[in-house]
Amino acid sequence: MIKYFNEDIDFTFKGKLANNRWLRFVASAEVRKIGDINIIFCSDTYLLDINLKYLGHDYFTDIITFDYCEGNVLSGDLFISIDSVRENALLYKVDFFDELYRVIVHGILHLIGYKDESEEEQAQMRAKEDYYLSLRQSVTGES
């Protein structure tokens, strides 16, 4: 089950059912099933605190994924900074929600097992993101 939460911000994510359909499609295409996934929207400051406390990293990021997967069942917490998503959307000149969907699928791909530490891994991750984003509208029925 996919659940959505806000921590220290006021943010409304509409289209949860369509998004869940898309994420189930992504999982299925990667021969996985959706277990318990929490998507937590927060601020840069909140995510920086998590980054410092749990990963020892002193920098801002758009997402931190905690993996609780067992076998082929995807479970985890995706902490997403809405501040960073907004900044990145402006930087890359893309729609805010397109960037948000990219970050969400990025977290799901981490749960599946994709990494992004090397240039080769980053290229593979970006290709997977682009692929699943290209299918999102046909899967969700949204325009």
PyMOL CGO cylinders between C-alpha atoms (Angstrom):
from pymol import cmd
from pymol.cgo import CYLINDER

trace = [
    CYLINDER, 0.00, 0.00, 0.00, 1.28, 3.44, -0.89, 0.3, 1, 1, 1, 1, 1, 1,
    CYLINDER, 1.28, 3.44, -0.89, 0.61, 6.20, 1.63, 0.3, 1, 1, 1, 1, 1, 1,
    CYLINDER, 0.61, 6.20, 1.63, 1.33, 9.91, 1.42, 0.3, 1, 1, 1, 1, 1, 1,
    CYLINDER, 1.33, 9.91, 1.42, 2.33, 12.21, 4.27, 0.3, 1, 1, 1, 1, 1, 1,
    CYLINDER, 2.33, 12.21, 4.27, 3.54, 15.75, 4.93, 0.3, 1, 1, 1, 1, 1, 1,
    CYLINDER, 3.54, 15.75, 4.93, 6.05, 16.47, 7.64, 0.3, 1, 1, 1, 1, 1, 1,
    CYLINDER, 6.05, 16.47, 7.64, 6.80, 20.17, 8.08, 0.3, 1, 1, 1, 1, 1, 1,
    CYLINDER, 6.80, 20.17, 8.08, 5.12, 21.66, 5.02, 0.3, 1, 1, 1, 1, 1, 1,
    CYLINDER, 5.12, 21.66, 5.02, 1.64, 22.30, 3.70, 0.3, 1, 1, 1, 1, 1, 1,
    CYLINDER, 1.64, 22.30, 3.70, 1.50, 20.43, 0.39, 0.3, 1, 1, 1, 1, 1, 1,
    CYLINDER, 1.50, 20.43, 0.39, -1.41, 18.74, -1.35, 0.3, 1, 1, 1, 1, 1, 1,
    CYLINDER, -1.41, 18.74, -1.35, -0.59, 15.91, -3.75, 0.3, 1, 1, 1, 1, 1, 1,
    CYLINDER, -0.59, 15.91, -3.75, -3.56, 15.28, -6.00, 0.3, 1, 1, 1, 1, 1, 1,
    CYLINDER, -3.56, 15.28, -6.00, -3.95, 12.23, -8.19, 0.3, 1, 1, 1, 1, 1, 1,
    CYLINDER, -3.95, 12.23, -8.19, -2.77, 9.70, -5.63, 0.3, 1, 1, 1, 1, 1, 1,
    CYLINDER, -2.77, 9.70, -5.63, -4.78, 6.84, -7.15, 0.3, 1, 1, 1, 1, 1, 1,
    CYLINDER, -4.78, 6.84, -7.15, -3.39, 7.50, -10.63, 0.3, 1, 1, 1, 1, 1, 1,
    CYLINDER, -3.39, 7.50, -10.63, 0.12, 7.80, -9.21, 0.3, 1, 1, 1, 1, 1, 1,
    CYLINDER, 0.12, 7.80, -9.21, -0.32, 4.52, -7.33, 0.3, 1, 1, 1, 1, 1, 1,
    CYLINDER, -0.32, 4.52, -7.33, -1.45, 2.83, -10.56, 0.3, 1, 1, 1, 1, 1, 1,
    CYLINDER, -1.45, 2.83, -10.56, 1.68, 4.09, -12.29, 0.3, 1, 1, 1, 1, 1, 1,
    CYLINDER, 1.68, 4.09, -12.29, 4.00, 2.96, -9.49, 0.3, 1, 1, 1, 1, 1, 1,
    CYLINDER, 4.00, 2.96, -9.49, 2.38, -0.50, -9.47, 0.3, 1, 1, 1, 1, 1, 1,
    CYLINDER, 2.38, -0.50, -9.47, 3.00, -0.61, -13.24, 0.3, 1, 1, 1, 1, 1, 1,
    CYLINDER, 3.00, -0.61, -13.24, 6.68, 0.29, -12.72, 0.3, 1, 1, 1, 1, 1, 1,
    CYLINDER, 6.68, 0.29, -12.72, 7.05, -2.37, -10.03, 0.3, 1, 1, 1, 1, 1, 1,
    CYLINDER, 7.05, -2.37, -10.03, 5.35, -4.99, -12.19, 0.3, 1, 1, 1, 1, 1, 1,
    CYLINDER, 5.35, -4.99, -12.19, 7.50, -4.14, -15.21, 0.3, 1, 1, 1, 1, 1, 1,
    CYLINDER, 7.50, -4.14, -15.21, 10.55, -4.72, -13.00, 0.3, 1, 1, 1, 1, 1, 1,
    CYLINDER, 10.55, -4.72, -13.00, 9.09, -8.03, -11.71, 0.3, 1, 1, 1, 1, 1, 1,
    CYLINDER, 9.09, -8.03, -11.71, 8.32, -6.60, -8.27, 0.3, 1, 1, 1, 1, 1, 1,
    CYLINDER, 8.32, -6.60, -8.27, 5.23, -5.99, -6.15, 0.3, 1, 1, 1, 1, 1, 1,
    CYLINDER, 5.23, -5.99, -6.15, 4.31, -2.94, -4.11, 0.3, 1, 1, 1, 1, 1, 1,
    CYLINDER, 4.31, -2.94, -4.11, 4.41, -3.54, -0.38, 0.3, 1, 1, 1, 1, 1, 1,
    CYLINDER, 4.41, -3.54, -0.38, 4.32, -0.73, 2.17, 0.3, 1, 1, 1, 1, 1, 1,
    CYLINDER, 4.32, -0.73, 2.17, 5.65, 2.48, 0.68, 0.3, 1, 1, 1, 1, 1, 1,
    CYLINDER, 5.65, 2.48, 0.68, 5.44, 5.82, 2.47, 0.3, 1, 1, 1, 1, 1, 1,
    CYLINDER, 5.44, 5.82, 2.47, 5.98, 8.96, 0.43, 0.3, 1, 1, 1, 1, 1, 1,
    CYLINDER, 5.98, 8.96, 0.43, 6.75, 11.80, 2.81, 0.3, 1, 1, 1, 1, 1, 1,
    CYLINDER, 6.75, 11.80, 2.81, 6.81, 15.37, 1.50, 0.3, 1, 1, 1, 1, 1, 1,
    CYLINDER, 6.81, 15.37, 1.50, 8.95, 17.77, 3.50, 0.3, 1, 1, 1, 1, 1, 1,
    CYLINDER, 8.95, 17.77, 3.50, 11.18, 20.86, 3.33, 0.3, 1, 1, 1, 1, 1, 1,
    CYLINDER, 11.18, 20.86, 3.33, 14.87, 21.17, 2.49, 0.3, 1, 1, 1, 1, 1, 1,
    CYLINDER, 14.87, 21.17, 2.49, 15.66, 21.76, 6.16, 0.3, 1, 1, 1, 1, 1, 1,
    CYLINDER, 15.66, 21.76, 6.16, 13.79, 18.64, 7.27, 0.3, 1, 1, 1, 1, 1, 1,
    CYLINDER, 13.79, 18.64, 7.27, 15.53, 16.48, 4.65, 0.3, 1, 1, 1, 1, 1, 1,
    CYLINDER, 15.53, 16.48, 4.65, 18.95, 17.97, 5.48, 0.3, 1, 1, 1, 1, 1, 1,
    CYLINDER, 18.95, 17.97, 5.48, 18.42, 16.94, 9.10, 0.3, 1, 1, 1, 1, 1, 1,
    CYLINDER, 18.42, 16.94, 9.10, 17.63, 13.36, 7.99, 0.3, 1, 1, 1, 1, 1, 1,
    CYLINDER, 17.63, 13.36, 7.99, 20.65, 13.39, 5.68, 0.3, 1, 1, 1, 1, 1, 1,
    CYLINDER, 20.65, 13.39, 5.68, 22.92, 14.44, 8.57, 0.3, 1, 1, 1, 1, 1, 1,
    CYLINDER, 22.92, 14.44, 8.57, 21.37, 12.20, 11.21, 0.3, 1, 1, 1, 1, 1, 1,
    CYLINDER, 21.37, 12.20, 11.21, 21.07, 8.95, 9.28, 0.3, 1, 1, 1, 1, 1, 1,
    CYLINDER, 21.07, 8.95, 9.28, 23.58, 9.21, 6.42, 0.3, 1, 1, 1, 1, 1, 1,
    CYLINDER, 23.58, 9.21, 6.42, 26.20, 11.61, 7.79, 0.3, 1, 1, 1, 1, 1, 1,
    CYLINDER, 26.20, 11.61, 7.79, 25.89, 13.85, 4.71, 0.3, 1, 1, 1, 1, 1, 1,
    CYLINDER, 25.89, 13.85, 4.71, 25.90, 17.62, 5.17, 0.3, 1, 1, 1, 1, 1, 1,
    CYLINDER, 25.90, 17.62, 5.17, 24.18, 18.67, 1.96, 0.3, 1, 1, 1, 1, 1, 1,
    CYLINDER, 24.18, 18.67, 1.96, 20.73, 19.26, 0.51, 0.3, 1, 1, 1, 1, 1, 1,
    CYLINDER, 20.73, 19.26, 0.51, 19.11, 16.66, -1.73, 0.3, 1, 1, 1, 1, 1, 1,
    CYLINDER, 19.11, 16.66, -1.73, 15.71, 16.15, -3.33, 0.3, 1, 1, 1, 1, 1, 1,
    CYLINDER, 15.71, 16.15, -3.33, 15.07, 12.61, -2.04, 0.3, 1, 1, 1, 1, 1, 1,
    CYLINDER, 15.07, 12.61, -2.04, 16.28, 10.13, 0.52, 0.3, 1, 1, 1, 1, 1, 1,
    CYLINDER, 16.28, 10.13, 0.52, 15.07, 6.56, 0.21, 0.3, 1, 1, 1, 1, 1, 1,
    CYLINDER, 15.07, 6.56, 0.21, 15.04, 4.10, 3.11, 0.3, 1, 1, 1, 1, 1, 1,
    CYLINDER, 15.04, 4.10, 3.11, 14.81, 0.55, 1.80, 0.3, 1, 1, 1, 1, 1, 1,
    CYLINDER, 14.81, 0.55, 1.80, 12.82, -2.07, 3.75, 0.3, 1, 1, 1, 1, 1, 1,
    CYLINDER, 12.82, -2.07, 3.75, 12.30, -4.44, 0.81, 0.3, 1, 1, 1, 1, 1, 1,
    CYLINDER, 12.30, -4.44, 0.81, 12.01, -8.18, 1.27, 0.3, 1, 1, 1, 1, 1, 1,
    CYLINDER, 12.01, -8.18, 1.27, 12.45, -10.38, -1.77, 0.3, 1, 1, 1, 1, 1, 1,
    CYLINDER, 12.45, -10.38, -1.77, 10.41, -9.01, -4.66, 0.3, 1, 1, 1, 1, 1, 1,
    CYLINDER, 10.41, -9.01, -4.66, 8.19, -6.85, -2.43, 0.3, 1, 1, 1, 1, 1, 1,
    CYLINDER, 8.19, -6.85, -2.43, 9.03, -3.14, -2.49, 0.3, 1, 1, 1, 1, 1, 1,
    CYLINDER, 9.03, -3.14, -2.49, 8.75, -1.43, 0.88, 0.3, 1, 1, 1, 1, 1, 1,
    CYLINDER, 8.75, -1.43, 0.88, 10.36, 1.77, 2.06, 0.3, 1, 1, 1, 1, 1, 1,
    CYLINDER, 10.36, 1.77, 2.06, 10.15, 5.42, 2.98, 0.3, 1, 1, 1, 1, 1, 1,
    CYLINDER, 10.15, 5.42, 2.98, 10.68, 8.09, 0.33, 0.3, 1, 1, 1, 1, 1, 1,
    CYLINDER, 10.68, 8.09, 0.33, 11.40, 11.48, 1.90, 0.3, 1, 1, 1, 1, 1, 1,
    CYLINDER, 11.40, 11.48, 1.90, 11.03, 14.15, -0.78, 0.3, 1, 1, 1, 1, 1, 1,
    CYLINDER, 11.03, 14.15, -0.78, 11.97, 17.80, -0.41, 0.3, 1, 1, 1, 1, 1, 1,
    CYLINDER, 11.97, 17.80, -0.41, 9.33, 19.88, -2.15, 0.3, 1, 1, 1, 1, 1, 1,
    CYLINDER, 9.33, 19.88, -2.15, 11.72, 22.86, -1.93, 0.3, 1, 1, 1, 1, 1, 1,
    CYLINDER, 11.72, 22.86, -1.93, 14.38, 21.01, -3.95, 0.3, 1, 1, 1, 1, 1, 1,
    CYLINDER, 14.38, 21.01, -3.95, 11.85, 19.68, -6.44, 0.3, 1, 1, 1, 1, 1, 1,
    CYLINDER, 11.85, 19.68, -6.44, 10.64, 23.26, -7.04, 0.3, 1, 1, 1, 1, 1, 1,
    CYLINDER, 10.64, 23.26, -7.04, 14.21, 24.54, -7.46, 0.3, 1, 1, 1, 1, 1, 1,
    CYLINDER, 14.21, 24.54, -7.46, 15.11, 21.71, -9.85, 0.3, 1, 1, 1, 1, 1, 1,
    CYLINDER, 15.11, 21.71, -9.85, 11.98, 22.27, -11.92, 0.3, 1, 1, 1, 1, 1, 1,
    CYLINDER, 11.98, 22.27, -11.92, 13.03, 25.90, -12.41, 0.3, 1, 1, 1, 1, 1, 1,
    CYLINDER, 13.03, 25.90, -12.41, 16.67, 24.97, -13.05, 0.3, 1, 1, 1, 1, 1, 1,
    CYLINDER, 16.67, 24.97, -13.05, 15.82, 22.34, -15.66, 0.3, 1, 1, 1, 1, 1, 1,
    CYLINDER, 15.82, 22.34, -15.66, 12.87, 24.34, -17.06, 0.3, 1, 1, 1, 1, 1, 1,
    CYLINDER, 12.87, 24.34, -17.06, 10.34, 21.55, -16.53, 0.3, 1, 1, 1, 1, 1, 1,
    CYLINDER, 10.34, 21.55, -16.53, 6.91, 21.45, -14.97, 0.3, 1, 1, 1, 1, 1, 1,
    CYLINDER, 6.91, 21.45, -14.97, 6.93, 21.06, -11.17, 0.3, 1, 1, 1, 1, 1, 1,
    CYLINDER, 6.93, 21.06, -11.17, 4.83, 17.89, -11.27, 0.3, 1, 1, 1, 1, 1, 1,
    CYLINDER, 4.83, 17.89, -11.27, 6.96, 16.34, -14.01, 0.3, 1, 1, 1, 1, 1, 1,
    CYLINDER, 6.96, 16.34, -14.01, 9.99, 16.84, -11.77, 0.3, 1, 1, 1, 1, 1, 1,
    CYLINDER, 9.99, 16.84, -11.77, 8.08, 15.49, -8.77, 0.3, 1, 1, 1, 1, 1, 1,
    CYLINDER, 8.08, 15.49, -8.77, 7.12, 12.34, -10.69, 0.3, 1, 1, 1, 1, 1, 1,
    CYLINDER, 7.12, 12.34, -10.69, 10.77, 11.94, -11.72, 0.3, 1, 1, 1, 1, 1, 1,
    CYLINDER, 10.77, 11.94, -11.72, 11.89, 12.11, -8.09, 0.3, 1, 1, 1, 1, 1, 1,
    CYLINDER, 11.89, 12.11, -8.09, 9.19, 9.66, -6.98, 0.3, 1, 1, 1, 1, 1, 1,
    CYLINDER, 9.19, 9.66, -6.98, 10.09, 7.09, -9.65, 0.3, 1, 1, 1, 1, 1, 1,
    CYLINDER, 10.09, 7.09, -9.65, 13.77, 7.65, -8.80, 0.3, 1, 1, 1, 1, 1, 1,
    CYLINDER, 13.77, 7.65, -8.80, 13.01, 6.52, -5.25, 0.3, 1, 1, 1, 1, 1, 1,
    CYLINDER, 13.01, 6.52, -5.25, 11.06, 3.51, -6.49, 0.3, 1, 1, 1, 1, 1, 1,
    CYLINDER, 11.06, 3.51, -6.49, 13.97, 2.57, -8.78, 0.3, 1, 1, 1, 1, 1, 1,
    CYLINDER, 13.97, 2.57, -8.78, 16.29, 2.69, -5.76, 0.3, 1, 1, 1, 1, 1, 1,
    CYLINDER, 16.29, 2.69, -5.76, 13.97, 0.27, -3.96, 0.3, 1, 1, 1, 1, 1, 1,
    CYLINDER, 13.97, 0.27, -3.96, 14.10, -2.00, -7.02, 0.3, 1, 1, 1, 1, 1, 1,
    CYLINDER, 14.10, -2.00, -7.02, 17.88, -2.01, -6.73, 0.3, 1, 1, 1, 1, 1, 1,
    CYLINDER, 17.88, -2.01, -6.73, 19.14, 0.61, -9.17, 0.3, 1, 1, 1, 1, 1, 1,
    CYLINDER, 19.14, 0.61, -9.17, 22.05, 2.71, -7.94, 0.3, 1, 1, 1, 1, 1, 1,
    CYLINDER, 22.05, 2.71, -7.94, 23.31, 6.14, -9.01, 0.3, 1, 1, 1, 1, 1, 1,
    CYLINDER, 23.31, 6.14, -9.01, 26.81, 6.38, -7.57, 0.3, 1, 1, 1, 1, 1, 1,
    CYLINDER, 26.81, 6.38, -7.57, 28.88, 6.02, -10.76, 0.3, 1, 1, 1, 1, 1, 1,
    CYLINDER, 28.88, 6.02, -10.76, 28.38, 7.83, -14.06, 0.3, 1, 1, 1, 1, 1, 1,
    CYLINDER, 28.38, 7.83, -14.06, 27.30, 4.54, -15.66, 0.3, 1, 1, 1, 1, 1, 1,
    CYLINDER, 27.30, 4.54, -15.66, 24.74, 3.91, -12.91, 0.3, 1, 1, 1, 1, 1, 1,
    CYLINDER, 24.74, 3.91, -12.91, 23.47, 7.49, -13.18, 0.3, 1, 1, 1, 1, 1, 1,
    CYLINDER, 23.47, 7.49, -13.18, 22.99, 7.07, -16.93, 0.3, 1, 1, 1, 1, 1, 1,
    CYLINDER, 22.99, 7.07, -16.93, 21.07, 3.82, -16.41, 0.3, 1, 1, 1, 1, 1, 1,
    CYLINDER, 21.07, 3.82, -16.41, 18.94, 5.43, -13.67, 0.3, 1, 1, 1, 1, 1, 1,
    CYLINDER, 18.94, 5.43, -13.67, 18.14, 8.42, -15.90, 0.3, 1, 1, 1, 1, 1, 1,
    CYLINDER, 18.14, 8.42, -15.90, 17.22, 6.13, -18.80, 0.3, 1, 1, 1, 1, 1, 1,
    CYLINDER, 17.22, 6.13, -18.80, 14.85, 4.15, -16.55, 0.3, 1, 1, 1, 1, 1, 1,
    CYLINDER, 14.85, 4.15, -16.55, 13.31, 7.37, -15.19, 0.3, 1, 1, 1, 1, 1, 1,
    CYLINDER, 13.31, 7.37, -15.19, 12.77, 8.70, -18.72, 0.3, 1, 1, 1, 1, 1, 1,
    CYLINDER, 12.77, 8.70, -18.72, 11.29, 5.40, -19.86, 0.3, 1, 1, 1, 1, 1, 1,
    CYLINDER, 11.29, 5.40, -19.86, 8.74, 5.14, -17.05, 0.3, 1, 1, 1, 1, 1, 1,
    CYLINDER, 8.74, 5.14, -17.05, 7.91, 8.85, -17.23, 0.3, 1, 1, 1, 1, 1, 1,
    CYLINDER, 7.91, 8.85, -17.23, 7.19, 8.42, -20.94, 0.3, 1, 1, 1, 1, 1, 1,
    CYLINDER, 7.19, 8.42, -20.94, 4.60, 5.76, -20.09, 0.3, 1, 1, 1, 1, 1, 1,
    CYLINDER, 4.60, 5.76, -20.09, 2.99, 7.58, -17.16, 0.3, 1, 1, 1, 1, 1, 1,
    CYLINDER, 2.99, 7.58, -17.16, 0.13, 9.26, -19.04, 0.3, 1, 1, 1, 1, 1, 1,
    CYLINDER, 0.13, 9.26, -19.04, -0.89, 6.09, -20.88, 0.3, 1, 1, 1, 1, 1, 1,
    CYLINDER, -0.89, 6.09, -20.88, -0.85, 4.12, -17.61, 0.3, 1, 1, 1, 1, 1, 1,
    CYLINDER, -0.85, 4.12, -17.61, -2.72, 6.70, -15.53, 0.3, 1, 1, 1, 1, 1, 1,
    CYLINDER, -2.72, 6.70, -15.53, -5.08, 8.03, -18.19, 0.3, 1, 1, 1, 1, 1, 1,
    CYLINDER, -5.08, 8.03, -18.19, -4.16, 11.58, -17.14, 0.3, 1, 1, 1, 1, 1, 1,
    CYLINDER, -4.16, 11.58, -17.14, -3.40, 14.26, -19.70, 0.3, 1, 1, 1, 1, 1, 1,
]
cmd.load_cgo(trace, "trace")
